[in-house]
Amino acid sequence: MKIEEGGKNMSCYTNANRCIECTVSQCKYHCDTENYCTLEKIMVGTHEADPTAKQCTDCMSFAKK
């Protein structure tokens, strides 16, 4: 899979970020062949005023395919 990012093609094989595991295949930054993100870094945020569980957090770098 190739993703267009910043005007350059990125191959999932060479750009899977082994430090960011991800299973959200609906995201355009997901590596389709492995459960990793292809971004260099991500932003994690919350949708709760007082988060108390991991379900209260979100990947703010998500972008729909």
DRENVO-746903 format. One record per residue: residue number from 0; residue in three letters; z, y, x negated of N, C-alpha, C in turn. Coordinates in steps of 0.05 Angstrom, whole numbers, plus 5000, padded with zeros to 4 digits. Each point is the difference from the previous one (the first is absolute). Layout:
BEGIN
   zadren   vexro    n_Z    n_Y    n_X   ca_Z   ca_Y   ca_X    c_Z    c_Y    c_X
      NUM     ala      Z      Y      X      Z      Y      X      Z      Y      X
...
END
This chain:
BEGIN
   zadren   vexro    n_Z    n_Y    n_X   ca_Z   ca_Y   ca_X    c_Z    c_Y    c_X
        0     met   5000   4976   4983   5000   5024   5017   5000   5025   4983
        1     lys   4986   5020   5008   5000   5025   4986   5009   5022   5019
        2     ile   5016   5018   4989   5010   5023   5016   4990   5025   4986
        3     glu   4990   5018   5016   4992   5026   4990   5025   5019   4999
        4     glu   5007   5008   4976   5024   5017   4997   4994   5021   4979
        5     gly   5000   5025   5008   4996   5022   4981   4972   4999   4987
        6     gly   4980   4989   5015   4973   5000   4990   4994   4977   4981
        7     lys   5018   4981   4996   4994   4977   4983   5006   4975   5015
        8     asn   4985   4979   4993   5005   4974   5013   5022   4985   4985
        9     met   5018   4988   5015   5021   4985   4989   4998   4971   5008
       10     ser   5000   4982   4982   4999   4972   5006   5029   4990   5004
       11     cys   5003   4985   5021   5027   4990   5007   5011   4983   4977
       12     tyr   4983   4984   4987   5008   4983   4979   5012   5015   4976
       13     thr   4988   5023   4994   5009   5015   4977   5020   5022   5007
       14     asn   5002   5007   5026   5017   5022   5007   5023   4993   5019
       15     ala   5005   4974   5005   5024   4993   5015   5024   5008   4984
       16     asn   5018   5015   5013   5024   5009   4986   5021   4978   5004
       17     arg   5006   4986   4979   5018   4977   5001   5029   5009   5005
       18     cys   5005   5026   4999   5027   5011   5005   5005   5006   5029
       19     ile   4978   5000   5016   5002   5007   5028   4989   4978   5017
       20     glu   5017   4982   5009   4991   4978   5018   4996   5011   5028
       21     cys   4980   4990   5014   4993   5010   5026   4986   4978   5016
       22     thr   5008   4998   5026   4987   4980   5017   4986   5014   5024
       23     val   4997   5026   4999   4987   5015   5022   4970   5001   4996
       24     ser   4986   4980   5009   4971   4998   4996   4984   5020   5015
       25     gln   5012   5014   5019   4987   5021   5015   4998   5027   4984
       26     cys   5013   5001   4977   5000   5025   4984   4976   4999   4981
       27     lys   4987   5023   4997   4976   5001   4982   5008   4997   4971
       28     tyr   5025   5002   4993   5008   4997   4972   5010   4972   4994
       29     his   5000   4982   5020   5009   4972   4996   4978   4985   4985
       30     cys   5009   4984   4981   4981   4982   4985   4995   4976   5018
       31     asp   4976   4997   5009   4994   4978   5019   5003   4972   4989
       32     thr   4998   4997   4974   5001   4973   4989   5029   4993   4991
       33     glu   5018   5019   4998   5027   4995   4992   5018   5019   5016
       34     asn   5026   4994   5002   5019   5017   5014   5012   5022   4982
       35     tyr   4982   5018   4992   5008   5023   4984   4986   5025   5010
       36     cys   5012   5023   4993   4988   5026   5006   4982   5007   4976
       37     thr   4979   5015   5005   4983   5009   4978   5007   5029   4991
       38     leu   5019   5013   5013   5008   5027   4992   5017   4998   4975
       39     glu   5000   5022   4984   5017   5002   4976   5029   5004   5008
       40     lys   5004   5015   5022   5027   5004   5010   4998   5004   5030
       41     ile   5023   4996   5014   5001   5004   5029   5024   5018   5007
       42     met   4999   5010   5024   5022   5016   5011   5014   4984   5022
       43     val   5025   4996   4998   5015   4986   5021   5017   5021   5015
       44     gly   4998   4999   5026   5015   5019   5017   5014   4985   5022
       45     thr   5010   5016   5019   5014   4989   5023   4992   5014   5026
       46     his   5003   4986   5022   4995   5012   5026   5026   5003   5015
       47     glu   5022   4996   4987   5027   5001   5012   5015   5024   4989
       48     ala   5018   5011   5016   5017   5022   4990   5022   4989   4981
       49     asp   5008   4975   5005   5021   4987   4983   4992   4971   4996
       50     pro   4982   4994   4981   4990   4973   4996   5023   4982   4991
       51     thr   5002   4976   5012   5021   4981   4993   4989   4972   4994
       52     ala   4974   4996   5003   4988   4974   4994   4972   5004   4989
       53     lys   4989   4979   4987   4974   5003   4988   4978   5005   5021
       54     gln   5005   4992   5025   4981   5004   5021   4997   5030   5007
       55     cys   5018   5016   4990   5000   5029   5005   4983   5015   4980
       56     thr   4989   4986   4980   4983   5013   4980   4971   4994   5004
       57     asp   4983   5018   4989   4971   4997   5003   4986   5008   4974
       58     cys   4977   4988   4996   4982   5008   4978   4985   5025   5009
       59     met   5006   5023   4989   4987   5024   5008   4972   5003   4987
       60     ser   4993   4981   4982   4974   5000   4987   4980   4984   5016
       61     phe   5008   4987   5021   4983   4984   5017   4976   5016   5011
       62     ala   4977   4988   4999   4976   5012   5012   4984   4977   5013
       63     lys   4994   5002   5025   4985   4979   5015   4973   4996   4988
       64     lys   4992   4974   4998   4973   4993   4990   4979   5011   5018
END
